[in-house]
Amino acid sequence: MAEDVVSIARTWIGTPYQHQASTKGVACDCLGLIRGIWRERHGGEPEAPPPYTPDWGEGGGQEVLMAAALRHLVPVDRGADWLPGDVLLFRMRARAVAKHLGILSQAGEAPRFLHAYNAHGVIDSPLTTPWQNRIAARFRFP
């Protein structure tokens, strides 16, 4: 179940970063990575994402990404165990809209996450304390 999410996500490592893209080995952004994993697990996408800017409506304060995650993923309670395969939604600044996504690839004392990051592409990064402090919500694939 959750292990297949991590396995699929790892096949995206090295995919170059490109805003609004979602094609394994060609280009993707953080949402594109999640969309690609969804397609491999469930077939088609549950909805086509609207055009979006890199700031995710930050100026207007609309939680567009959070709302979409709540429509299609299963929310995880804050106190629940961290499991590989959890979808992590980040706020890059306090009180800003949530606008970055990743997949927990390793839980425990040295957690890691897979994400598409500007100028790096899809990488497996340490989930350091600064990253952990930015987590706005966790979800799981249905």
Backbone hydrogen bonds, N-H to C=O, Kabsch-Sander energy under -0.5 kcal/mol:
donor,donor_aa,acceptor,acceptor_aa,energy
4,D,1,M,-0.5
5,V,1,M,-0.9
6,V,2,A,-1.6
7,S,3,E,-2.5
8,I,4,D,-2.6
9,A,5,V,-2.7
10,R,6,V,-2.5
11,T,7,S,-0.9
11,T,8,I,-0.9
12,W,9,A,-1.7
13,I,10,R,-1.2
14,G,122,V,-2.4
15,T,12,W,-2.5
18,Q,28,C,-1.7
21,A,18,Q,-2.0
23,T,27,A,-3.1
26,V,23,T,-2.1
27,A,23,T,-2.1
28,C,16,P,-2.0
29,D,21,A,-1.6
33,L,29,D,-2.0
34,I,30,C,-1.5
35,R,31,L,-2.9
36,G,32,G,-2.4
37,I,33,L,-2.2
38,W,34,I,-2.5
39,R,35,R,-2.5
40,E,36,G,-2.1
41,R,37,I,-1.9
42,H,38,W,-3.5
43,G,39,R,-2.0
44,G,42,H,-0.6
56,W,53,T,-1.9
58,E,55,D,-1.0
60,G,57,G,-1.0
61,G,57,G,-1.2
62,Q,57,G,-1.1
64,V,62,Q,-1.6
67,A,63,E,-2.4
68,A,64,V,-2.0
69,A,65,L,-2.4
70,L,66,M,-2.4
71,R,67,A,-1.4
72,H,68,A,-1.5
73,L,69,A,-2.8
74,V,140,R,-3.1
76,V,138,R,-2.5
80,A,77,D,-1.7
83,L,81,D,-0.5
85,G,104,L,-3.2
86,D,83,L,-2.3
87,V,139,F,-3.0
88,L,86,D,-0.5
88,L,102,G,-3.0
89,L,137,A,-2.5
90,F,88,L,-0.5
90,F,100,H,-3.0
91,R,134,R,-3.2
92,M,90,F,-0.5
92,M,97,V,-0.6
96,A,93,R,-2.0
99,K,90,F,-2.0
100,H,90,F,-1.2
102,G,88,L,-1.7
103,I,114,L,-2.6
104,L,86,D,-2.9
105,S,112,R,-2.0
106,Q,112,R,-1.5
112,R,106,Q,-1.9
113,F,125,S,-2.7
114,L,103,I,-2.9
115,H,123,I,-2.1
117,Y,115,H,-0.6
117,Y,121,G,-2.3
120,H,117,Y,-2.6
121,G,117,Y,-2.2
122,V,15,T,-2.2
123,I,115,H,-2.6
123,I,121,G,-0.5
125,S,113,F,-3.2
125,S,123,I,-0.6
127,L,111,P,-2.8
128,T,126,P,-1.6
132,Q,128,T,-3.0
133,N,129,T,-2.6
134,R,130,P,-0.5
134,R,131,W,-1.4
135,I,132,Q,-1.4
136,A,89,L,-3.5
137,A,89,L,-1.5
138,R,76,V,-0.5
139,F,87,V,-2.3
140,R,74,V,-1.8
